[in-house]
């Protein structure tokens, strides 16, 4: 999920031939509910955006794992381990 609009997501899906749906949260409603919409700082410039996070939710809707401030390297392995647990 990102703050990008549906049109942007459709371009991204087409570019990378993704076999799944991307969710759009243009108004940051879900991002705020999951406490992912945060003030950020880059080169002294403050702005609001999404803190990269992953939530593992089981089929019953129960939150099983939370990963905050996600870095790409090794993250897929961490998520797979959480899914197997």
JOZICOR-V561599 format. One line per field, one symbol per residue. ss: DSSP state (~ for helix, > for strand, _ for the rest). A space follows every 50 residues. Layout:
ss: ???
This chain:
ss: _>___~~~~~~~~~~~_______>____~~~~~___>>>>>>__>>>>>> ___>>>>_____>>>>>_______~~~~~~~~~~_
